[in-house]
Amino acid sequence: MTDYREIIRLKSLEFSNIAIANSLGCSRNTVSEVLKLAETHSLEWPIPDALSNSDIVHW
């Protein structure tokens, strides 16, 4: 399973979407979708510990 929290963390460190995808072994589309969800819900790093990967993907 892709680590959605890690996608958001790496983006906060100004990694490109391609670099994030390569680092996590997921597609650029996955990275883009997760970042769109994060933006839609005003979610930024650091993410509250209570918010899990499955919480993020099921928004």
PDB file with one MODEL, atoms N, CA, C and O in Angstrom:
MODEL        1
ATOM      1  N   MET A   1       0.841  -1.184   0.000  1.00  0.00           N
ATOM      2  CA  MET A   1       0.000   0.000   0.000  1.00  0.00           C
ATOM      3  C   MET A   1       0.884   1.244   0.000  1.00  0.00           C
ATOM      4  O   MET A   1       1.899   1.308   0.695  1.00  0.00           O
ATOM      5  N   THR A   2       0.487   2.198  -0.771  1.00  0.00           N
ATOM      6  CA  THR A   2       1.227   3.449  -0.868  1.00  0.00           C
ATOM      7  C   THR A   2       1.073   4.247   0.423  1.00  0.00           C
ATOM      8  O   THR A   2      -0.011   4.294   1.005  1.00  0.00           O
ATOM      9  N   ASP A   3       2.147   4.864   0.862  1.00  0.00           N
ATOM     10  CA  ASP A   3       2.140   5.664   2.081  1.00  0.00           C
ATOM     11  C   ASP A   3       1.717   7.094   1.738  1.00  0.00           C
ATOM     12  O   ASP A   3       2.549   7.918   1.359  1.00  0.00           O
ATOM     13  N   TYR A   4       0.444   7.377   1.871  1.00  0.00           N
ATOM     14  CA  TYR A   4      -0.102   8.676   1.517  1.00  0.00           C
ATOM     15  C   TYR A   4       0.450   9.785   2.400  1.00  0.00           C
ATOM     16  O   TYR A   4       0.683  10.903   1.940  1.00  0.00           O
ATOM     17  N   ARG A   5       0.652   9.469   3.657  1.00  0.00           N
ATOM     18  CA  ARG A   5       1.244  10.458   4.563  1.00  0.00           C
ATOM     19  C   ARG A   5       2.637  10.850   4.080  1.00  0.00           C
ATOM     20  O   ARG A   5       3.019  12.018   4.151  1.00  0.00           O
ATOM     21  N   GLU A   6       3.389   9.873   3.591  1.00  0.00           N
ATOM     22  CA  GLU A   6       4.743  10.140   3.122  1.00  0.00           C
ATOM     23  C   GLU A   6       4.725  10.994   1.850  1.00  0.00           C
ATOM     24  O   GLU A   6       5.609  11.829   1.659  1.00  0.00           O
ATOM     25  N   ILE A   7       3.740  10.797   0.988  1.00  0.00           N
ATOM     26  CA  ILE A   7       3.610  11.644  -0.201  1.00  0.00           C
ATOM     27  C   ILE A   7       3.473  13.103   0.226  1.00  0.00           C
ATOM     28  O   ILE A   7       4.148  13.979  -0.314  1.00  0.00           O
ATOM     29  N   ILE A   8       2.609  13.355   1.182  1.00  0.00           N
ATOM     30  CA  ILE A   8       2.376  14.731   1.646  1.00  0.00           C
ATOM     31  C   ILE A   8       3.621  15.280   2.335  1.00  0.00           C
ATOM     32  O   ILE A   8       3.952  16.454   2.176  1.00  0.00           O
ATOM     33  N   ARG A   9       4.306  14.441   3.095  1.00  0.00           N
ATOM     34  CA  ARG A   9       5.539  14.885   3.771  1.00  0.00           C
ATOM     35  C   ARG A   9       6.610  15.265   2.757  1.00  0.00           C
ATOM     36  O   ARG A   9       7.238  16.317   2.873  1.00  0.00           O
ATOM     37  N   LEU A  10       6.816  14.402   1.762  1.00  0.00           N
ATOM     38  CA  LEU A  10       7.849  14.683   0.765  1.00  0.00           C
ATOM     39  C   LEU A  10       7.518  15.934  -0.044  1.00  0.00           C
ATOM     40  O   LEU A  10       8.413  16.698  -0.404  1.00  0.00           O
ATOM     41  N   LYS A  11       6.239  16.141  -0.328  1.00  0.00           N
ATOM     42  CA  LYS A  11       5.848  17.351  -1.053  1.00  0.00           C
ATOM     43  C   LYS A  11       6.144  18.586  -0.214  1.00  0.00           C
ATOM     44  O   LYS A  11       6.520  19.625  -0.757  1.00  0.00           O
ATOM     45  N   SER A  12       5.978  18.487   1.099  1.00  0.00           N
ATOM     46  CA  SER A  12       6.275  19.622   1.975  1.00  0.00           C
ATOM     47  C   SER A  12       7.768  19.958   1.957  1.00  0.00           C
ATOM     48  O   SER A  12       8.167  21.079   2.275  1.00  0.00           O
ATOM     49  N   LEU A  13       8.579  18.979   1.584  1.00  0.00           N
ATOM     50  CA  LEU A  13      10.029  19.184   1.461  1.00  0.00           C
ATOM     51  C   LEU A  13      10.413  19.602   0.042  1.00  0.00           C
ATOM     52  O   LEU A  13      11.591  19.654  -0.310  1.00  0.00           O
ATOM     53  N   GLU A  14       9.390  19.900  -0.764  1.00  0.00           N
ATOM     54  CA  GLU A  14       9.545  20.401  -2.127  1.00  0.00           C
ATOM     55  C   GLU A  14      10.103  19.383  -3.118  1.00  0.00           C
ATOM     56  O   GLU A  14      10.754  19.751  -4.096  1.00  0.00           O
ATOM     57  N   PHE A  15       9.843  18.100  -2.858  1.00  0.00           N
ATOM     58  CA  PHE A  15      10.174  17.066  -3.831  1.00  0.00           C
ATOM     59  C   PHE A  15       9.206  17.191  -4.997  1.00  0.00           C
ATOM     60  O   PHE A  15       8.051  17.568  -4.797  1.00  0.00           O
ATOM     61  N   SER A  16       9.649  16.886  -6.200  1.00  0.00           N
ATOM     62  CA  SER A  16       8.747  16.882  -7.352  1.00  0.00           C
ATOM     63  C   SER A  16       7.850  15.644  -7.280  1.00  0.00           C
ATOM     64  O   SER A  16       8.155  14.681  -6.576  1.00  0.00           O
ATOM     65  N   ASN A  17       6.744  15.687  -8.017  1.00  0.00           N
ATOM     66  CA  ASN A  17       5.848  14.534  -8.048  1.00  0.00           C
ATOM     67  C   ASN A  17       6.560  13.304  -8.604  1.00  0.00           C
ATOM     68  O   ASN A  17       6.335  12.189  -8.132  1.00  0.00           O
ATOM     69  N   ILE A  18       7.413  13.500  -9.598  1.00  0.00           N
ATOM     70  CA  ILE A  18       8.157  12.376 -10.177  1.00  0.00           C
ATOM     71  C   ILE A  18       9.114  11.789  -9.147  1.00  0.00           C
ATOM     72  O   ILE A  18       9.219  10.568  -9.026  1.00  0.00           O
ATOM     73  N   ALA A  19       9.809  12.642  -8.406  1.00  0.00           N
ATOM     74  CA  ALA A  19      10.747  12.162  -7.380  1.00  0.00           C
ATOM     75  C   ALA A  19      10.005  11.404  -6.279  1.00  0.00           C
ATOM     76  O   ALA A  19      10.492  10.387  -5.785  1.00  0.00           O
ATOM     77  N   ILE A  20       8.841  11.895  -5.902  1.00  0.00           N
ATOM     78  CA  ILE A  20       8.035  11.215  -4.872  1.00  0.00           C
ATOM     79  C   ILE A  20       7.602   9.852  -5.382  1.00  0.00           C
ATOM     80  O   ILE A  20       7.730   8.853  -4.674  1.00  0.00           O
ATOM     81  N   ALA A  21       7.089   9.805  -6.605  1.00  0.00           N
ATOM     82  CA  ALA A  21       6.638   8.536  -7.181  1.00  0.00           C
ATOM     83  C   ALA A  21       7.782   7.534  -7.250  1.00  0.00           C
ATOM     84  O   ALA A  21       7.608   6.370  -6.891  1.00  0.00           O
ATOM     85  N   ASN A  22       8.941   7.972  -7.703  1.00  0.00           N
ATOM     86  CA  ASN A  22      10.097   7.074  -7.782  1.00  0.00           C
ATOM     87  C   ASN A  22      10.543   6.603  -6.409  1.00  0.00           C
ATOM     88  O   ASN A  22      10.895   5.437  -6.231  1.00  0.00           O
ATOM     89  N   SER A  23      10.529   7.505  -5.443  1.00  0.00           N
ATOM     90  CA  SER A  23      10.967   7.172  -4.089  1.00  0.00           C
ATOM     91  C   SER A  23      10.054   6.142  -3.425  1.00  0.00           C
ATOM     92  O   SER A  23      10.522   5.267  -2.698  1.00  0.00           O
ATOM     93  N   LEU A  24       8.745   6.253  -3.681  1.00  0.00           N
ATOM     94  CA  LEU A  24       7.776   5.384  -3.011  1.00  0.00           C
ATOM     95  C   LEU A  24       7.325   4.209  -3.868  1.00  0.00           C
ATOM     96  O   LEU A  24       6.578   3.347  -3.402  1.00  0.00           O
ATOM     97  N   GLY A  25       7.776   4.172  -5.114  1.00  0.00           N
ATOM     98  CA  GLY A  25       7.409   3.063  -5.986  1.00  0.00           C
ATOM     99  C   GLY A  25       5.938   3.071  -6.374  1.00  0.00           C
ATOM    100  O   GLY A  25       5.312   2.018  -6.500  1.00  0.00           O
ATOM    101  N   CYS A  26       5.397   4.260  -6.559  1.00  0.00           N
ATOM    102  CA  CYS A  26       4.003   4.382  -6.994  1.00  0.00           C
ATOM    103  C   CYS A  26       3.965   5.222  -8.267  1.00  0.00           C
ATOM    104  O   CYS A  26       4.995   5.717  -8.724  1.00  0.00           O
ATOM    105  N   SER A  27       2.781   5.378  -8.831  1.00  0.00           N
ATOM    106  CA  SER A  27       2.667   6.141 -10.074  1.00  0.00           C
ATOM    107  C   SER A  27       2.582   7.639  -9.791  1.00  0.00           C
ATOM    108  O   SER A  27       2.233   8.069  -8.692  1.00  0.00           O
ATOM    109  N   ARG A  28       2.913   8.415 -10.818  1.00  0.00           N
ATOM    110  CA  ARG A  28       2.774   9.868 -10.720  1.00  0.00           C
ATOM    111  C   ARG A  28       1.304  10.246 -10.557  1.00  0.00           C
ATOM    112  O   ARG A  28       0.982  11.243  -9.910  1.00  0.00           O
ATOM    113  N   ASN A  29       0.420   9.452 -11.141  1.00  0.00           N
ATOM    114  CA  ASN A  29      -1.016   9.714 -10.996  1.00  0.00           C
ATOM    115  C   ASN A  29      -1.459   9.567  -9.547  1.00  0.00           C
ATOM    116  O   ASN A  29      -2.266  10.358  -9.059  1.00  0.00           O
ATOM    117  N   THR A  30      -0.934   8.559  -8.858  1.00  0.00           N
ATOM    118  CA  THR A  30      -1.259   8.369  -7.445  1.00  0.00           C
ATOM    119  C   THR A  30      -0.801   9.567  -6.634  1.00  0.00           C
ATOM    120  O   THR A  30      -1.544  10.081  -5.798  1.00  0.00           O
ATOM    121  N   VAL A  31       0.416  10.009  -6.880  1.00  0.00           N
ATOM    122  CA  VAL A  31       0.953  11.173  -6.167  1.00  0.00           C
ATOM    123  C   VAL A  31       0.054  12.381  -6.418  1.00  0.00           C
ATOM    124  O   VAL A  31      -0.322  13.085  -5.480  1.00  0.00           O
ATOM    125  N   SER A  32      -0.284  12.616  -7.659  1.00  0.00           N
ATOM    126  CA  SER A  32      -1.123  13.753  -8.020  1.00  0.00           C
ATOM    127  C   SER A  32      -2.484  13.679  -7.344  1.00  0.00           C
ATOM    128  O   SER A  32      -2.970  14.684  -6.823  1.00  0.00           O
ATOM    129  N   GLU A  33      -3.104  12.507  -7.344  1.00  0.00           N
ATOM    130  CA  GLU A  33      -4.421  12.342  -6.721  1.00  0.00           C
ATOM    131  C   GLU A  33      -4.376  12.601  -5.216  1.00  0.00           C
ATOM    132  O   GLU A  33      -5.257  13.262  -4.667  1.00  0.00           O
ATOM    133  N   VAL A  34      -3.356  12.082  -4.560  1.00  0.00           N
ATOM    134  CA  VAL A  34      -3.227  12.285  -3.111  1.00  0.00           C
ATOM    135  C   VAL A  34      -3.022  13.765  -2.797  1.00  0.00           C
ATOM    136  O   VAL A  34      -3.606  14.291  -1.850  1.00  0.00           O
ATOM    137  N   LEU A  35      -2.198  14.426  -3.587  1.00  0.00           N
ATOM    138  CA  LEU A  35      -1.942  15.845  -3.348  1.00  0.00           C
ATOM    139  C   LEU A  35      -3.179  16.702  -3.631  1.00  0.00           C
ATOM    140  O   LEU A  35      -3.394  17.713  -2.962  1.00  0.00           O
ATOM    141  N   LYS A  36      -3.981  16.312  -4.604  1.00  0.00           N
ATOM    142  CA  LYS A  36      -5.238  17.019  -4.862  1.00  0.00           C
ATOM    143  C   LYS A  36      -6.191  16.858  -3.683  1.00  0.00           C
ATOM    144  O   LYS A  36      -6.840  17.815  -3.262  1.00  0.00           O
ATOM    145  N   LEU A  37      -6.270  15.633  -3.154  1.00  0.00           N
ATOM    146  CA  LEU A  37      -7.122  15.401  -1.981  1.00  0.00           C
ATOM    147  C   LEU A  37      -6.650  16.232  -0.791  1.00  0.00           C
ATOM    148  O   LEU A  37      -7.455  16.834  -0.082  1.00  0.00           O
ATOM    149  N   ALA A  38      -5.349  16.255  -0.585  1.00  0.00           N
ATOM    150  CA  ALA A  38      -4.792  17.018   0.529  1.00  0.00           C
ATOM    151  C   ALA A  38      -5.117  18.501   0.374  1.00  0.00           C
ATOM    152  O   ALA A  38      -5.485  19.167   1.343  1.00  0.00           O
ATOM    153  N   GLU A  39      -4.981  19.011  -0.836  1.00  0.00           N
ATOM    154  CA  GLU A  39      -5.283  20.419  -1.086  1.00  0.00           C
ATOM    155  C   GLU A  39      -6.763  20.706  -0.890  1.00  0.00           C
ATOM    156  O   GLU A  39      -7.124  21.718  -0.290  1.00  0.00           O
ATOM    157  N   THR A  40      -7.612  19.836  -1.385  1.00  0.00           N
ATOM    158  CA  THR A  40      -9.064  20.008  -1.253  1.00  0.00           C
ATOM    159  C   THR A  40      -9.483  20.093   0.206  1.00  0.00           C
ATOM    160  O   THR A  40     -10.393  20.843   0.558  1.00  0.00           O
ATOM    161  N   HIS A  41      -8.808  19.313   1.055  1.00  0.00           N
ATOM    162  CA  HIS A  41      -9.168  19.254   2.472  1.00  0.00           C
ATOM    163  C   HIS A  41      -8.230  20.072   3.358  1.00  0.00           C
ATOM    164  O   HIS A  41      -8.228  19.918   4.579  1.00  0.00           O
ATOM    165  N   SER A  42      -7.435  20.943   2.734  1.00  0.00           N
ATOM    166  CA  SER A  42      -6.502  21.818   3.462  1.00  0.00           C
ATOM    167  C   SER A  42      -5.605  21.038   4.409  1.00  0.00           C
ATOM    168  O   SER A  42      -5.365  21.456   5.542  1.00  0.00           O
ATOM    169  N   LEU A  43      -5.118  19.911   3.939  1.00  0.00           N
ATOM    170  CA  LEU A  43      -4.254  19.056   4.749  1.00  0.00           C
ATOM    171  C   LEU A  43      -2.801  19.345   4.398  1.00  0.00           C
ATOM    172  O   LEU A  43      -2.393  19.224   3.243  1.00  0.00           O
ATOM    173  N   GLU A  44      -2.031  19.724   5.403  1.00  0.00           N
ATOM    174  CA  GLU A  44      -0.618  20.025   5.225  1.00  0.00           C
ATOM    175  C   GLU A  44       0.197  19.247   6.239  1.00  0.00           C
ATOM    176  O   GLU A  44      -0.318  18.765   7.248  1.00  0.00           O
ATOM    177  N   TRP A  45       1.489  19.138   5.941  1.00  0.00           N
ATOM    178  CA  TRP A  45       2.405  18.488   6.865  1.00  0.00           C
ATOM    179  C   TRP A  45       2.741  19.457   7.970  1.00  0.00           C
ATOM    180  O   TRP A  45       2.973  20.626   7.662  1.00  0.00           O
ATOM    181  N   PRO A  46       2.789  19.072   9.239  1.00  0.00           N
ATOM    182  CA  PRO A  46       2.602  17.714   9.736  1.00  0.00           C
ATOM    183  C   PRO A  46       1.125  17.342   9.827  1.00  0.00           C
ATOM    184  O   PRO A  46       0.270  18.165  10.156  1.00  0.00           O
ATOM    185  N   ILE A  47       0.862  16.090   9.528  1.00  0.00           N
ATOM    186  CA  ILE A  47      -0.490  15.546   9.579  1.00  0.00           C
ATOM    187  C   ILE A  47      -0.724  15.022  10.998  1.00  0.00           C
ATOM    188  O   ILE A  47       0.159  14.383  11.569  1.00  0.00           O
ATOM    189  N   PRO A  48      -1.888  15.280  11.566  1.00  0.00           N
ATOM    190  CA  PRO A  48      -2.176  14.745  12.908  1.00  0.00           C
ATOM    191  C   PRO A  48      -2.002  13.220  12.946  1.00  0.00           C
ATOM    192  O   PRO A  48      -2.396  12.524  12.010  1.00  0.00           O
ATOM    193  N   ASP A  49      -1.424  12.719  14.005  1.00  0.00           N
ATOM    194  CA  ASP A  49      -1.180  11.277  14.139  1.00  0.00           C
ATOM    195  C   ASP A  49      -2.459  10.452  14.037  1.00  0.00           C
ATOM    196  O   ASP A  49      -2.427   9.301  13.600  1.00  0.00           O
ATOM    197  N   ALA A  50      -3.565  11.029  14.433  1.00  0.00           N
ATOM    198  CA  ALA A  50      -4.835  10.297  14.411  1.00  0.00           C
ATOM    199  C   ALA A  50      -5.342  10.060  12.987  1.00  0.00           C
ATOM    200  O   ALA A  50      -6.233   9.236  12.781  1.00  0.00           O
ATOM    201  N   LEU A  51      -4.792  10.762  12.014  1.00  0.00           N
ATOM    202  CA  LEU A  51      -5.233  10.630  10.625  1.00  0.00           C
ATOM    203  C   LEU A  51      -4.350   9.601   9.916  1.00  0.00           C
ATOM    204  O   LEU A  51      -3.166   9.844   9.679  1.00  0.00           O
ATOM    205  N   SER A  52      -4.936   8.456   9.582  1.00  0.00           N
ATOM    206  CA  SER A  52      -4.177   7.360   8.970  1.00  0.00           C
ATOM    207  C   SER A  52      -4.196   7.449   7.450  1.00  0.00           C
ATOM    208  O   SER A  52      -4.907   8.273   6.876  1.00  0.00           O
ATOM    209  N   ASN A  53      -3.412   6.599   6.805  1.00  0.00           N
ATOM    210  CA  ASN A  53      -3.407   6.513   5.345  1.00  0.00           C
ATOM    211  C   ASN A  53      -4.801   6.200   4.814  1.00  0.00           C
ATOM    212  O   ASN A  53      -5.237   6.802   3.832  1.00  0.00           O
ATOM    213  N   SER A  54      -5.504   5.268   5.449  1.00  0.00           N
ATOM    214  CA  SER A  54      -6.837   4.907   4.958  1.00  0.00           C
ATOM    215  C   SER A  54      -7.819   6.064   5.146  1.00  0.00           C
ATOM    216  O   SER A  54      -8.744   6.211   4.348  1.00  0.00           O
ATOM    217  N   ASP A  55      -7.643   6.882   6.174  1.00  0.00           N
ATOM    218  CA  ASP A  55      -8.491   8.063   6.342  1.00  0.00           C
ATOM    219  C   ASP A  55      -8.284   9.029   5.174  1.00  0.00           C
ATOM    220  O   ASP A  55      -9.243   9.597   4.650  1.00  0.00           O
ATOM    221  N   ILE A  56      -7.044   9.206   4.780  1.00  0.00           N
ATOM    222  CA  ILE A  56      -6.721  10.147   3.708  1.00  0.00           C
ATOM    223  C   ILE A  56      -7.316   9.680   2.389  1.00  0.00           C
ATOM    224  O   ILE A  56      -7.923  10.473   1.670  1.00  0.00           O
ATOM    225  N   VAL A  57      -7.151   8.414   2.066  1.00  0.00           N
ATOM    226  CA  VAL A  57      -7.589   7.921   0.772  1.00  0.00           C
ATOM    227  C   VAL A  57      -9.114   7.815   0.670  1.00  0.00           C
ATOM    228  O   VAL A  57      -9.652   7.810  -0.437  1.00  0.00           O
ATOM    229  N   HIS A  58      -9.804   7.733   1.780  1.00  0.00           N
ATOM    230  CA  HIS A  58     -11.255   7.579   1.742  1.00  0.00           C
ATOM    231  C   HIS A  58     -12.023   8.889   1.876  1.00  0.00           C
ATOM    232  O   HIS A  58     -13.225   8.875   2.140  1.00  0.00           O
ATOM    233  N   TRP A  59     -11.350  10.010   1.699  1.00  0.00           N
ATOM    234  CA  TRP A  59     -12.045  11.282   1.736  1.00  0.00           C
ATOM    235  C   TRP A  59     -12.916  11.418   0.553  1.00  0.00           C
ATOM    236  O   TRP A  59     -13.594  12.433   0.399  1.00  0.00           O
TER     237      TRP A  59
ENDMDL
END
